Amino acid sequence: QVQLVESGGGSVQTGGSLRLSCAASVYTYSSYCMAWFRQAPGKEREGVATIDRDGSTTYADPVKIRFTISRDNAKKTLYLQMSSLRPEDTAMYYCAAERRHCYYMVYDSPEEYNHWGQGTQVTVSS
């Protein structure tokens, strides 16, 4: 059974930074494609960033350069460093896991992932 627990959300002003974490309880963490998604009120869940088993990364266009995804396989933890935050980044942020290569998935589609955390709220005020 895979459990994912996010933390690190909060309220910041425009231009601020936050670092999200996602701790995983899973035996073979290094075998998982890991991803961050977000969902704003009234909007569909959208992919933010992914990191594959080999450490390769992808980013959604709105967050490129500003966000950095990383993983620590020894700690079984996923991170999302967010900087230059904007009000449009306000959303519930979720981590997701799937025991496949991201490369072989539609990695920015929520339907591709079977394991989800409960989410952590990020609010950016202007």
C-alpha positions as CSV (number, residue, x, y, z in Angstrom):
1,Q,0.0,0.0,0.0
2,V,1.3,3.4,-1.0
3,Q,0.8,6.4,1.3
4,L,1.8,9.9,0.3
5,V,1.7,12.8,2.8
6,E,2.3,16.4,1.6
7,S,3.5,19.3,3.7
8,G,4.9,22.7,3.4
9,G,2.0,24.7,2.0
10,G,1.0,28.1,3.3
11,S,0.2,31.7,2.5
12,V,2.8,34.0,0.9
13,Q,2.8,37.2,-0.9
14,T,3.5,37.6,-4.6
15,G,7.2,36.9,-5.3
16,G,7.6,34.7,-2.3
17,S,8.8,31.1,-2.1
18,L,7.7,27.9,-0.6
19,R,9.0,24.3,-0.5
20,L,6.6,21.5,-0.6
21,S,7.5,18.0,0.5
22,C,5.8,14.7,-0.1
23,A,6.8,11.8,2.2
24,A,6.1,8.3,0.8
25,S,5.6,5.1,2.6
26,V,6.5,2.6,-0.1
27,Y,9.0,-0.2,-0.4
28,T,10.4,0.6,-3.8
29,Y,10.2,4.3,-4.0
30,S,12.9,4.6,-6.6
31,S,10.7,2.6,-9.0
32,Y,8.0,5.3,-9.1
33,C,7.3,8.1,-11.4
34,M,6.5,11.0,-9.1
35,A,4.6,14.1,-9.9
36,W,3.1,17.3,-8.5
37,F,-0.4,18.4,-9.6
38,R,-2.5,21.3,-8.5
39,Q,-6.2,22.2,-8.5
40,A,-7.6,25.6,-8.1
41,P,-11.3,26.1,-7.1
42,G,-13.6,25.5,-10.1
43,K,-10.7,24.3,-12.2
44,E,-9.5,20.9,-13.3
45,R,-6.5,19.2,-11.7
46,E,-3.4,20.1,-13.8
47,G,0.1,18.7,-13.9
48,V,2.8,20.9,-12.5
49,A,6.0,18.8,-12.7
50,T,7.2,15.2,-12.9
51,I,10.4,13.5,-12.0
52,D,11.2,10.1,-13.4
53,R,13.0,7.1,-12.0
54,D,16.2,8.3,-13.5
55,G,15.8,11.9,-12.3
56,S,14.7,13.4,-15.5
57,T,12.2,16.1,-15.1
58,T,9.3,17.9,-16.9
59,Y,7.5,21.1,-16.1
60,A,4.3,22.7,-17.2
61,D,4.9,25.9,-19.1
62,P,3.4,28.3,-16.4
63,V,6.0,27.1,-13.8
64,K,9.1,26.6,-15.9
65,I,12.2,28.3,-14.4
66,R,10.2,29.3,-11.2
67,F,9.6,25.7,-9.8
68,T,12.1,22.9,-9.3
69,I,11.1,19.3,-8.6
70,S,13.5,16.9,-6.9
71,R,13.4,13.6,-5.1
72,D,15.5,12.0,-2.4
73,N,15.2,8.2,-2.9
74,A,17.0,7.5,0.4
75,K,14.4,9.6,2.3
76,K,11.6,8.5,0.0
77,T,10.6,12.2,-0.3
78,L,9.5,14.3,-3.2
79,Y,10.1,18.1,-3.2
80,L,8.8,21.1,-5.1
81,Q,10.7,24.3,-4.6
82,M,8.5,27.2,-5.7
83,S,9.8,30.7,-6.2
84,S,8.6,33.9,-7.7
85,L,5.1,32.8,-6.7
86,R,2.1,34.5,-8.3
87,P,-1.6,34.7,-7.3
88,E,-2.4,32.3,-10.2
89,D,-0.3,29.7,-8.4
90,T,-2.9,29.6,-5.6
91,A,-4.3,26.0,-5.5
92,M,-4.3,22.8,-3.6
93,Y,-1.1,20.9,-4.5
94,Y,-1.0,17.2,-4.6
95,C,1.7,14.7,-5.1
96,A,1.1,11.5,-7.1
97,A,3.0,8.3,-7.7
98,E,2.9,5.6,-10.3
99,R,5.2,2.6,-10.5
100,R,6.2,3.1,-14.1
101,H,8.6,5.3,-16.0
102,C,7.1,8.7,-16.5
103,Y,8.5,8.4,-20.0
104,Y,5.9,5.8,-20.9
105,M,3.0,7.6,-19.4
106,V,0.9,10.6,-20.3
107,Y,2.6,12.0,-17.3
108,D,0.6,15.2,-17.0
109,S,-2.7,13.3,-16.9
110,P,-4.2,12.7,-13.5
111,E,-5.7,9.5,-14.8
112,E,-2.3,7.9,-15.2
113,Y,-1.6,7.9,-11.4
114,N,-3.1,5.5,-8.9
115,H,-1.6,6.9,-5.7
116,W,-2.3,10.4,-4.3
117,G,-1.7,12.4,-1.3
118,Q,-4.3,14.5,0.6
119,G,-3.0,17.8,-0.7
120,T,-1.5,20.9,0.8
121,Q,-2.9,24.4,0.2
122,V,-0.8,27.1,-1.3
123,T,-2.2,30.7,-1.3
124,V,-0.4,33.6,-3.0
125,S,-1.7,37.1,-2.3
126,S,-1.1,40.1,-4.4
